[in-house]
Structures are given as structure tokens and as C-alpha cells.
């Protein structure tokens, strides 16, 4: 459980940094505080966290990847390493979303942070 919580934090922080770099301070604060919802450990909260990560991949990271690759190709700069790094960020976010299903509170163990 603790590892899954840490993975959520490390998936949402780059997303918040992306918003912060773009000057979207409210979204940066919201995205940074999103993993704290995992402390409630309900099915609805888990689905919200998973949806946030998947939406982050398809609404933020994928368009950013396409735009940066196109910009670098036009200017003649190397783009493969940047594409691999952003691809890794997207895969890590999707993996964290998939593993977040284990955060749901079990009936026999109601411990908030650790199973």
C-alpha cells in the first residue's frame, strides 16, 4: 500500500511541475494535493485518482510529446531522447494508475496508510 501511495505521488508531481512551468498555479496546487485523496481509500477516490492519471497522459503528456517532437524536428534538434523520456513518464503514470486499485480499504484491515 505504501509503495502504491509513493507511486501516486511520483506520478502526480511531474504533472504538477508541468502545470507550474506553464504558469497554471491553481492546477499545479490541485495536482500536487491529489494524491492526498488516497488517504480516504474508497473505490470512488481510487477511480478519481486513476482517471486523473490517465487523463494526464492523454490530455497533457501526449500532446506535449507531439508538440515538442514536431518543434525539434522542424528546428533540426535531436528529439529521440526527449521522446523516450516523455514516453517513460507516460508509461509510469499509466502503471501507477493501474496499481492504484490496491489502495482500496479492505474490510478486515482498516489501517489508513499501510496494509
Backbone as a printed PyTorch tensor [residue, N CA C, xyz], in Angstrom:
tensor([[[  0.8220,  -1.1920,   0.0000],
         [  0.0000,   0.0000,   0.0000],
         [  0.8620,   1.2500,   0.0000]],

        [[  1.9010,   1.2760,   0.8260],
         [  2.7680,   2.4540,   0.9060],
         [  3.4770,   2.6810,  -0.4180]],

        [[  3.9210,   1.5970,  -1.0630],
         [  4.5850,   1.7280,  -2.3600],
         [  3.6310,   2.3110,  -3.3950]],

        [[  2.3940,   1.8870,  -3.3750],
         [  1.4020,   2.4070,  -4.3290],
         [  1.1200,   3.8820,  -4.0760]],

        [[  1.1080,   4.2790,  -2.8320],
         [  0.9130,   5.6860,  -2.4900],
         [  2.0940,   6.5210,  -2.9770]],

        [[  3.3050,   5.9990,  -2.8030],
         [  4.5040,   6.6920,  -3.2800],
         [  4.4880,   6.8020,  -4.8010]],

        [[  4.0610,   5.7470,  -5.4780],
         [  3.9580,   5.7930,  -6.9410],
         [  2.9590,   6.8600,  -7.3920]],

        [[  1.8600,   6.9740,  -6.6660],
         [  0.8950,   8.0370,  -6.9910],
         [  1.5180,   9.4220,  -6.8510]],

        [[  2.2470,   9.6140,  -5.7750],
         [  2.8940,  10.9070,  -5.5570],
         [  3.8710,  11.2010,  -6.6910]],

        [[  4.7000,  10.2140,  -7.0340],
         [  5.7000,  10.4230,  -8.0830],
         [  5.0920,  10.4950,  -9.4760]],

        [[  3.8450,  10.1380,  -9.6320],
         [  3.1750,  10.3050, -10.9190],
         [  2.5070,  11.6660, -11.0270]],

        [[  1.9980,  12.1610,  -9.9190],
         [  1.3170,  13.4540,  -9.9460],
         [  2.2840,  14.6410,  -9.8730]],

        [[  3.4570,  14.4660,  -9.2670],
         [  4.3970,  15.5830,  -9.1380],
         [  4.9180,  16.1030, -10.4830]],

        [[  5.3160,  15.2450, -11.4360],
         [  5.7340,  15.7940, -12.7350],
         [  4.5940,  16.5090, -13.4600]],

        [[  3.3900,  16.0210, -13.2690],
         [  2.2350,  16.6820, -13.8640],
         [  2.0500,  18.0680, -13.2510]],

        [[  2.2130,  18.1610, -11.9410],
         [  2.1180,  19.4670, -11.2770],
         [  3.2490,  20.3790, -11.7190]],

        [[  4.4420,  19.8310, -11.8910],
         [  5.5670,  20.6420, -12.3530],
         [  5.3170,  21.1600, -13.7720]],

        [[  4.6860,  20.3510, -14.5830],
         [  4.3420,  20.7880, -15.9380],
         [  3.3750,  21.9730, -15.8850]],

        [[  2.3690,  21.8820, -15.0300],
         [  1.4260,  22.9950, -14.8900],
         [  2.1140,  24.2300, -14.3070]],

        [[  2.9930,  24.0250, -13.3410],
         [  3.6980,  25.1490, -12.7280],
         [  4.5800,  25.8610, -13.7440]],

        [[  5.2540,  25.1010, -14.5760],
         [  6.1110,  25.6940, -15.6040],
         [  5.2960,  26.4780, -16.6160]],

        [[  4.0680,  26.0440, -16.8550],
         [  3.1910,  26.7480, -17.7790],
         [  2.4610,  27.9290, -17.1520]],

        [[  2.6830,  28.1770, -15.8810],
         [  2.0460,  29.3050, -15.2100],
         [  0.6410,  29.0250, -14.7230]],

        [[  0.2300,  27.7830, -14.7180],
         [ -1.1050,  27.4010, -14.2440],
         [ -0.9840,  26.9740, -12.7820]],

        [[ -0.9460,  27.9710, -11.8980],
         [ -0.6480,  27.7260, -10.4950],
         [ -1.7620,  26.9800,  -9.7700]],

        [[ -2.9990,  27.2500, -10.1020],
         [ -4.1160,  26.5610,  -9.4450],
         [ -4.0820,  25.0710,  -9.7880]],

        [[ -3.8620,  24.7660, -11.0620],
         [ -3.7870,  23.3570, -11.4660],
         [ -2.5800,  22.6730, -10.8250]],

        [[ -1.4880,  23.4000, -10.6490],
         [ -0.3050,  22.8270, -10.0050],
         [ -0.6030,  22.4610,  -8.5580]],

        [[ -1.3070,  23.3300,  -7.8460],
         [ -1.6550,  23.0480,  -6.4450],
         [ -2.6500,  21.8930,  -6.3630]],

        [[ -3.6480,  21.9020,  -7.2230],
         [ -4.6450,  20.8180,  -7.2340],
         [ -3.9800,  19.4860,  -7.5410]],

        [[ -3.1260,  19.4690,  -8.5510],
         [ -2.4590,  18.2340,  -8.9380],
         [ -1.5000,  17.7510,  -7.8540]],

        [[ -0.8540,  18.6610,  -7.1820],
         [  0.0520,  18.2700,  -6.0980],
         [ -0.7140,  17.6570,  -4.9240]],

        [[ -1.8910,  18.1800,  -4.6400],
         [ -2.6450,  17.6770,  -3.4960],
         [ -3.5260,  16.4720,  -3.8290]],

        [[ -3.6460,  16.1180,  -5.0870],
         [ -4.4860,  14.9920,  -5.4900],
         [ -4.1220,  13.6760,  -4.8000]],

        [[ -2.8400,  13.3070,  -4.6730],
         [ -2.5320,  12.0280,  -4.0220],
         [ -3.0070,  11.9450,  -2.5710]],

        [[ -3.2420,  13.0750,  -1.9210],
         [ -3.7390,  13.0350,  -0.5440],
         [ -5.1360,  12.4240,  -0.4610]],

        [[ -5.8590,  12.4330,  -1.5780],
         [ -7.1670,  11.7760,  -1.5990],
         [ -7.0500,  10.2860,  -1.3210]],

        [[ -5.8950,   9.7050,  -1.6040],
         [ -5.7050,   8.2660,  -1.3920],
         [ -5.8310,   7.8760,   0.0740]],

        [[ -5.7160,   8.8300,   0.9610],
         [ -5.8630,   8.5190,   2.3860],
         [ -7.2830,   8.0710,   2.7380]],

        [[ -8.2600,   8.4300,   1.9080],
         [ -9.6430,   8.0180,   2.1770],
         [ -9.9030,   6.5770,   1.7770]],

        [[ -9.1690,   6.0840,   0.8010],
         [ -9.1830,   4.6790,   0.3980],
         [-10.5770,   4.1240,   0.1290]],

        [[-11.3280,   4.7870,  -0.6940],
         [-12.6040,   4.2520,  -1.1450],
         [-12.5170,   4.0000,  -2.6430]],

        [[-13.4570,   3.2400,  -3.1420],
         [-13.4650,   2.8980,  -4.5680],
         [-13.6170,   4.1550,  -5.4330]],

        [[-14.4470,   5.0860,  -4.9970],
         [-14.6630,   6.3130,  -5.7710],
         [-13.3920,   7.1420,  -5.8350]],

        [[-12.7100,   7.2860,  -4.7200],
         [-11.4650,   8.0650,  -4.6920],
         [-10.4100,   7.3990,  -5.5680]],

        [[-10.3380,   6.0770,  -5.5080],
         [ -9.3840,   5.3670,  -6.3480],
         [ -9.6670,   5.6050,  -7.8190]],

        [[-10.9200,   5.5580,  -8.1980],
         [-11.2870,   5.8090,  -9.6090],
         [-10.9530,   7.2460, -10.0170]],

        [[-11.1490,   8.1990,  -9.1050],
         [-10.8070,   9.5950,  -9.4080],
         [ -9.3020,   9.7220,  -9.6350]],

        [[ -8.5070,   9.0990,  -8.7740],
         [ -7.0580,   9.1570,  -8.9180],
         [ -6.5980,   8.4860, -10.2120]],

        [[ -7.1890,   7.3480, -10.5280],
         [ -6.8360,   6.6610, -11.7660],
         [ -7.2270,   7.4880, -12.9840]],

        [[ -8.4130,   8.0600, -12.9500],
         [ -8.8740,   8.8860, -14.0650],
         [ -7.9810,  10.1060, -14.2440]],

        [[ -7.5440,  10.7020, -13.1320],
         [ -6.6560,  11.8490, -13.2070],
         [ -5.3350,  11.5140, -13.8810]],

        [[ -4.7770,  10.3520, -13.5580],
         [ -3.5160,   9.9570, -14.1750],
         [ -3.6820,   9.6260, -15.6540]],

        [[ -4.7350,   8.9010, -15.9850],
         [ -4.9680,   8.5520, -17.3900],
         [ -5.2720,   9.8070, -18.2100]],

        [[ -6.0610,  10.7100, -17.6360],
         [ -6.3360,  11.9710, -18.3270],
         [ -5.0620,  12.7890, -18.4700]],

        [[ -4.2090,  12.7600, -17.4680],
         [ -2.9380,  13.4630, -17.5660],
         [ -2.0800,  12.9490, -18.7100]],

        [[ -2.1130,  11.6400, -18.9140],
         [ -1.3370,  11.0590, -20.0200],
         [ -1.8840,  11.5150, -21.3620]],

        [[ -3.2010,  11.4140, -21.5470],
         [ -3.7770,  11.6750, -22.8630],
         [ -4.0880,  13.1480, -23.1300]],

        [[ -4.2570,  13.9420, -22.0790],
         [ -4.5920,  15.3600, -22.2770],
         [ -3.3630,  16.2530, -22.1290]],

        [[ -2.3880,  15.8280, -21.3290],
         [ -1.2140,  16.6730, -21.0940],
         [  0.0340,  16.0970, -21.7550]],

        [[  0.4160,  14.8740, -21.3810],
         [  1.7030,  14.3490, -21.8310],
         [  1.7410,  14.0320, -23.3140]],

        [[  0.7150,  13.4040, -23.8460],
         [  0.7380,  13.0380, -25.2670],
         [  0.7690,  14.2610, -26.1820]],

        [[ -0.0900,  15.2810, -25.9840],
         [  0.0350,  16.4860, -26.8170],
         [  1.3720,  17.2100, -26.6300]],

        [[  1.8980,  17.2050, -25.4040],
         [  3.2030,  17.8160, -25.1690],
         [  4.2820,  17.0750, -25.9480]],

        [[  4.2220,  15.7590, -25.9310],
         [  5.1790,  14.9490, -26.6780],
         [  5.1190,  15.2630, -28.1690]],

        [[  3.9220,  15.2680, -28.7180],
         [  3.7600,  15.5390, -30.1520],
         [  4.2750,  16.9360, -30.5020]],

        [[  3.9050,  17.9350, -29.7060],
         [  4.3370,  19.3100, -29.9830],
         [  5.8530,  19.4610, -29.8880]],

        [[  6.4550,  18.8900, -28.8660],
         [  7.9020,  19.0210, -28.7190],
         [  8.6690,  18.2800, -29.8090]],

        [[  8.1880,  17.1030, -30.1800],
         [  8.8500,  16.3590, -31.2610],
         [  8.7450,  17.1470, -32.5590]],

        [[  7.5740,  17.6650, -32.8700],
         [  7.4240,  18.4520, -34.0940],
         [  8.3200,  19.6890, -34.0730]],

        [[  8.3600,  20.3840, -32.9500],
         [  9.1790,  21.5830, -32.8410],
         [ 10.6580,  21.2500, -33.0130]],

        [[ 11.1100,  20.1890, -32.4020],
         [ 12.5170,  19.8090, -32.5060],
         [ 12.8680,  19.3010, -33.9040]],

        [[ 11.9470,  18.6170, -34.5340],
         [ 12.2150,  18.1450, -35.8950],
         [ 12.3230,  19.3210, -36.8700]],

        [[ 11.4750,  20.3240, -36.7040],
         [ 11.4970,  21.4890, -37.5740],
         [ 12.7970,  22.2700, -37.4030]],

        [[ 13.2560,  22.3870, -36.1640],
         [ 14.4720,  23.1630, -35.9070],
         [ 15.7460,  22.3400, -36.0680]],

        [[ 15.6140,  21.0600, -36.3520],
         [ 16.7770,  20.2140, -36.5710],
         [ 17.4670,  19.7520, -35.3080]],

        [[ 16.8080,  19.8610, -34.1910],
         [ 17.3790,  19.4240, -32.9150],
         [ 17.0920,  17.9450, -32.6980]],

        [[ 17.9190,  17.2820, -31.8800],
         [ 17.6310,  15.8770, -31.5640],
         [ 16.3450,  15.7650, -30.7490]],

        [[ 15.5510,  14.7600, -31.0360],
         [ 14.2500,  14.6370, -30.3840],
         [ 14.0100,  13.2650, -29.7630]],

        [[ 14.8050,  12.2650, -30.1330],
         [ 14.5360,  10.8930, -29.6960],
         [ 14.6520,  10.7330, -28.1840]],

        [[ 15.6940,  11.2920, -27.5850],
         [ 15.8740,  11.1540, -26.1390],
         [ 14.7150,  11.7860, -25.3830]],

        [[ 14.2880,  12.9770, -25.8280],
         [ 13.1580,  13.6570, -25.1950],
         [ 11.8800,  12.8310, -25.3370]],

        [[ 11.6920,  12.2260, -26.5160],
         [ 10.5050,  11.3920, -26.7390],
         [ 10.5310,  10.1500, -25.8440]],

        [[ 11.7050,   9.5730, -25.6680],
         [ 11.8080,   8.3980, -24.7900],
         [ 11.5450,   8.7600, -23.3300]],

        [[ 12.0340,   9.9220, -22.9000],
         [ 11.8010,  10.3500, -21.5190],
         [ 10.3150,  10.5970, -21.2820]],

        [[  9.6700,  11.3330, -22.1820],
         [  8.2290,  11.5760, -22.0120],
         [  7.4280,  10.2860, -22.1570]],

        [[  7.8790,   9.3850, -23.0160],
         [  7.2270,   8.0740, -23.1150],
         [  7.3360,   7.3040, -21.8150]],

        [[  8.4960,   7.4020, -21.1580],
         [  8.6700,   6.7630, -19.8550],
         [  7.7710,   7.3750, -18.7930]],

        [[  7.6190,   8.6980, -18.8330],
         [  6.7240,   9.3770, -17.8880],
         [  5.2850,   8.9030, -18.1070]],

        [[  4.8930,   8.7780, -19.3710],
         [  3.5280,   8.3220, -19.6660],
         [  3.3210,   6.8850, -19.2020]],

        [[  4.2990,   6.0070, -19.4640],
         [  4.1740,   4.6090, -19.0290],
         [  4.1370,   4.5020, -17.5060]],

        [[  4.9690,   5.2970, -16.8250],
         [  4.9810,   5.2850, -15.3660],
         [  3.6380,   5.7520, -14.8060]],

        [[  3.0540,   6.7730, -15.4240],
         [  1.7470,   7.2640, -14.9690],
         [  0.6630,   6.2200, -15.1790]],

        [[  0.6890,   5.5490, -16.3250],
         [ -0.3060,   4.5090, -16.5770],
         [ -0.1190,   3.3220, -15.6350]],

        [[  1.1340,   2.9630, -15.3490],
         [  1.3980,   1.8840, -14.3960],
         [  0.8980,   2.2610, -13.0000]],

        [[  1.1370,   3.4900, -12.5970],
         [  0.6560,   3.9510, -11.2890],
         [ -0.8650,   3.9390, -11.2200]],

        [[ -1.5160,   4.3270, -12.3130],
         [ -2.9800,   4.2920, -12.3510],
         [ -3.4760,   2.8580, -12.2250]],

        [[ -2.8040,   1.9360, -12.8660],
         [ -3.2140,   0.5330, -12.8090],
         [ -2.9880,  -0.0410, -11.4050]],

        [[ -1.8750,   0.3270, -10.7820],
         [ -1.5780,  -0.1950,  -9.4430],
         [ -2.3730,   0.4900,  -8.3380]],

        [[ -2.9980,   1.6100,  -8.6340],
         [ -3.7590,   2.3470,  -7.6120],
         [ -4.9670,   1.5670,  -7.1310]],

        [[ -5.3850,   0.5580,  -7.8690],
         [ -6.5610,  -0.2050,  -7.4380],
         [ -6.3250,  -0.9270,  -6.1110]],

        [[ -5.0720,  -1.1210,  -5.7260],
         [ -4.7520,  -1.7850,  -4.4630],
         [ -4.8540,  -0.8790,  -3.2490]],

        [[ -5.2300,   0.3760,  -3.4360],
         [ -5.3330,   1.3120,  -2.3210],
         [ -6.6710,   1.1790,  -1.6010]],

        [[ -7.6350,   0.5400,  -2.2180],
         [ -8.9820,   0.4320,  -1.6510],
         [ -8.9250,  -0.2560,  -0.2920]],

        [[ -9.6640,   0.3020,   0.6420],
         [ -9.7000,  -0.2160,   2.0100],
         [-10.3500,  -1.5960,   2.0430]],

        [[ -9.6740,  -2.5370,   2.6630],
         [-10.2540,  -3.8640,   2.8210],
         [-11.0950,  -3.9050,   4.0910]],

        [[-12.0220,  -4.8300,   4.1470],
         [-12.9210,  -4.9250,   5.2980],
         [-12.1870,  -5.3980,   6.5590]],

        [[-11.2110,  -6.2900,   6.3960],
         [-10.5380,  -6.8570,   7.5610],
         [ -9.4050,  -5.9680,   8.0800]],

        [[ -8.9190,  -5.0450,   7.2480],
         [ -7.8110,  -4.1960,   7.6630],
         [ -8.1720,  -2.7460,   7.3490]],

        [[ -8.4670,  -1.9790,   8.3540],
         [ -8.8690,  -0.5990,   8.1690],
         [ -7.7500,   0.3950,   8.4620]],

        [[ -6.5170,  -0.0740,   8.4150],
         [ -5.3900,   0.8200,   8.6240],
         [ -5.3420,   1.8360,   7.4820]],

        [[ -5.1500,   3.1020,   7.8030],
         [ -5.2390,   4.1560,   6.7960],
         [ -4.0550,   4.1510,   5.8250]],

        [[ -2.8420,   4.0300,   6.3060],
         [ -1.7050,   4.1860,   5.4140],
         [ -1.0970,   2.8780,   4.9200]],

        [[ -1.0550,   1.8640,   5.7490],
         [ -0.3410,   0.6580,   5.3640],
         [ -1.2200,  -0.5760,   5.5500]],

        [[ -1.0640,  -1.5010,   4.6270],
         [ -1.7730,  -2.7870,   4.7480],
         [ -0.9280,  -3.7810,   5.4910]]])
